[in-house]
Amino acid sequence: MTGRPKATAYENLIFKEKVHGSLYTDPAIFQEEMDTIFHKGWVFVGHTSEVPNIGDFSRRFIGRQPIIITRDRDDNVNLLLNRCSHRGNLLCTRASGNASTFTCPYHGWSFGLDGGMRGMPMKVAMGDAFKPSEMGLAKVPRVGIHRGFIFASLAKDGMSFDDYLGDAKVLLDRAADLSPEGEITISAGWLKHRFKANWKMLPENNTDGYHVGSTHLSMLLATGVANSGAFNEEMGDPSVIRDWGGGHTELDFAPRYRESGRPFQWFGGTRPEKLPNYVAAMEAAYGKQETAKRFVDGPPHAIIFPNLFLAELNITYFYPVSPNEVIQYYTPLLLKGAPEMNKRAIRQTEGAMGPGSFLLPEDAAMAERNQLGLEAQYPEWLDLRRGLDREAVDAENGLLTSAVSDETTNRAFWRHYLTLMSEAKSAS
């Protein structure tokens, strides 16, 4: 008889300047990640604007566990486990929609938007001890919402939502504050891509400034950025990468935008006069000075650990499938009360994140090439030392910051990952 498998010694696989290749390929490590990071920690699952009306629902996953986001008759947002309480059948298969109840197709048990049991065929045979009130759908134990962004934890106890987000709340604020009403909306629909790569390659890549000049050279050439020295701190690019703590990271382009002071550089250089209604609404809401600052700085380019990417005017999230497979969803980040902006933002998403875009296909190709390369046994380690000796704590915000091409954000991801996985091993 075999005992419980020995927990992975992560302290022997993760160092500040390198990580071991098995972290991307080992099935046992993948299962421990699901248990520790996705099934016990906080993860992004959706946005309240996706269920704006009573009866609206969206189907999602927390790690490998299926859930339903609903808005019930009391206007509350609920997160329900997508599993019939009778025999475990998957209750809802539609990606989204509007309904008054969810009925299991197997034996006809039905449940309300709040998860409570509503009815069943031939109840009399269940016996006198049967109590419908005890047979409702399971609810996700903990839910946290900030500026409409919904996060969830399947663990009844653990780190609080406020401690989980920490200082990175301001990244969500920065996105929502580009709306004259202070809210974003997700209504354009989600597209998904299946990467044949480990899930960790996505957050690593998304705030990595080093790959842009080679992987995305075609985009830099097409936009004229390649000749300007952008994305190259050795040629004077002041953009920075930043460790927000808790695994949250950022590639911040605002310092570069501030050098010229021109608004909307992050929006293709659009001139303010092209968006008169949006400009007027923002100035009425926030005043001219604050509006001008927001138009220069733009939206965030940041990771909220472990699975949300604030990709400027796009939102991306992903869930792992296996050690070498991950599914990524993306949609335009639309601003409430800003139809002029939203019309253009949808077109921009097509150019940046669509199947034939500049960025996503190249990133997907690199992730899959990484996974294939890791099948080679040697060298065992992946090097993460770039910029290690020039990291510094920014006096303005007290956060670890470095040049745009350094690997500070990758090291920040792995440092937090090591903390989580080591704590889980100690607890077991």
Secondary structure, 3 states (H helix, E strand, C coil): CCCCCCCCCHHHCEECCEEEHHHHCCHHHHHHHHHHHHCCCEEEEEEHHHCCCCCEEEEEEECCEEEEEEECCCCCEEEEECCCCCCCCCCCCCCEEECCEEECCCCCCEEECCCCEEECCCHHHHCCCCCHHHCCCCECCEEEEECCEEEEECCCCCCCHHHHHHHHHHHHHHHHCCCCCCCEECCCCCEEEEECCCCCHHHHHHCCCCCHHHHCHHHHHHHCHHHCCCCCHHHCCCCEEEEEECCEEEEECHHHHHHHCCCCHHHCCCCHHHCHHHHHHHHHHHCHHHHHHHHHHCCCEEEECCCEEEECCEEEEEEEEECCEEEEEEEECEECCCHHHHHHHHHHHHHHHCCCCCCHHHHHHHHHHHHHHCCCCCCCEEECCCCHHHCEECCCCCCEEEECCCCHHHHHHHHHHHHHHHHHHHHC
